[in-house]
């Protein structure tokens, strides 16, 4: 009789957390930070219990293979709703589908080459050496509802929506953005300055078309508001300030 331990599938602590490859584009790291930082207030509203997970260049194990890395895809960015951010008090080394079953709601790939890898639709029956197309994995194996392909060199993004088990290329709305309805946000390209680089960046907007700001951007806006208020108060006379209950010396 086969023992229970022999039937137990490995978890995130027993699987490799890296395949040893390099990040191909130095914009990838700040890009991931940007979309993570700016979406957090939205996710905190969607998940007041804190039950969600964000992955950045982390492995999603969808099948058990030898070597194990062949059974994983590592999106540049992904979001999984309604799962704990930690397991047994420790950060995840990877995300293992056969242990938790919940698929990411959205995965995003940052293209460094010609985009063929991100659009590869090769199924396991046709792959050489166990290789399977990334597009096929997200669409048919993991079944991710939204798949974004951001081509940095072209400053453009494609977003696919899983409909009837098939990815359909989404069309941008009137603002040129792609609505991710379950999150109540839109995804698009923003030309601007971030982390000392003036570049096109992938960013989020709310459903009304307002750019979702990073913590640093919000702090800058609040500081500018305070400075404008102080400047306006300084234009008032000492008597007017006292009528407002403000000590003039506090503005010095």
PyMOL commands that set and color helices and strands:
alter all, ss='L'
color gray80, all
select helices_A, chain A and resi 4-7+27-46+68-71+97-100+128-130+134-141+181-183+215-234+238-243+248-251
alter helices_A, ss='H'
color red, helices_A
select strands_A, chain A and resi 52-55+60-61+72-73+77-81+86-87+90-91+95-96+106-111+146-151+156-163+166-169+178-180+185-194+197-206
alter strands_A, ss='S'
color yellow, strands_A
deselect
rebuild
show_as cartoon
